[in-house]
Amino acid sequence: MAESAPRHDTYAALRLPDFRLLIGGRLIAQVGEMMVSVAVSWELYERTSNAFLLGMVGLVQVLPVLLFSLPAGYIVDRYNRKNITLITQVILILCSLLLAFLSITKAPLVAIFVVLAIIGTARAFNNPAEGALTPLVVPEKLYHNAVTWSSSTWQAAAIFGPAVGGFIIALSNAAAAVYVINAISGMALVTALLLIRPRQQSYVSQDETPVQALKAGLRFLRNNRIILSAISLDMFAVLLGGATYLLPVFTKDILHVDATGLGLLRAAPSVGALGMALFVARRPPFQKAGATLLWAVAGFGVATIIFGLSTSFWLSLVMMVIMGALDNISVVIRHTLSLVFTPDDMRGRVGAVNSMFIGASNELGGFESGVAAALLGPVGAVVFGGLGTIAVVGAIAAYAPELRRMGQIRVEQEALQPDAVAIPIAE
């Protein structure tokens, strides 16, 4: 009699004390970061009534990511990741306290933007370092489950952070209170980092110069079409499927709803993503991960097109929820792929390139949406973005047939060679 398949454990990664500490600290810190994003925008607009400065907030923080991600990736692979995460988290806490001081004293706006640039620089180092900690506290067989729960916490923070930040501002009528609370929330992650005991990481060879190490990381990505294709899919989906950037136009001129409707539409993708993350956590790993990834991104493009053509608020709301849910599938598969198929001594460099790509696509996506809306109108811009996303899926599927055929994401240990990974193919 054939043995039944082992029962899937929804909470497998959460049963590990170090992972619970790490993900709990992340959740609290991420809620604080989301609160600050609301507070900074509110304060700048209250003081200046200048919408242009709101766009500068994102740009000032993403430029350091683009400038420093590659050297940050090398440093993450060369030195202790836990210590790097601790140092950068302390810098973020100090920056939040400094923002509170600048807010209370009504300091010149240039000082606020300098602090935001420092925050962006700290995140350029923090993101790849913190991301590379997960595989040091969970075994390989639980990577998929760990990524799913990590995604759940991020989406929960994206939902509750802005709401809590807005509530605190409404009570205090001061952004400084939010900055102080964010500094306190950051201490939760610092405490968690001090308590966890990650496994020994692999370090980049000391015989390699920094330039050689960076070239090796880029060469690894170029030669690994699985990871490169997954990153490219996500980057172009964000770049082209930028319906979120045009929501104020759609709510006012096409769907004819007020600010409440805008808030619901903005929250809808995170609600869909959180719901999907919780659903995926209860399921075994995807058996045909490659095809699932491609279909999820293609579905994201279709939902974007329907949103662009819709004149019904409720249909548009449903499409935003679906877009968030499908995007979460992409995130889970992409991050699991990266964890499984990236050697430990390259996780920092690969994570840094991923952060750089996604950061650039977020900012350029807003720019692309604005230009396309000016040329094609808001409906044409969103429909064009959805069609472009579907076209990218077709191009990636043709470029990387191994991604199309890939089954469950795992490394067959007996098939591993020093410079190769085994890529399981679906039957």
Buried (B, 14 or more C-beta within 10 A) or exposed (E): EEEEEEEEEBEBBBEBEBBBBBBBBBBBBBBBBBBBBBBBBBBBEEBEEEEEBBBBBBBBBBBBBBBBBBBBBBBBBBBBBBEBBBBBBBBBBBBBBBBBBBBBEEBEBEBBBBBBBBBBBBBBBBBBBBBBBBBBBBEEEBBBBBBBBBBBBBBBBBBBBBBBBBEBBEEEEBBBBBBBBBBEBBBBBBBBBEEBEBEEBEBBEEEBEEEEBBEBBBEBBEEBBBBBBBBBBBBBBBBBBBBBBBBEBBBBEBBEBEEEBBBBBBBBBBBBBBBBBBEBBEEBBBEBBBBBBBBBBBBBBBBBBBBBBBEEBEBBBBBBBBBBBBBBBBBBBBBBBBBBBBEBBBBBBBBBBBBBBBBBBBBBBBBBBBEBBEEBBBBEBBBBBBBBBBBBBEBBBEEBEEBBBBBBBBBEEEEEEEEEBBBBEBE
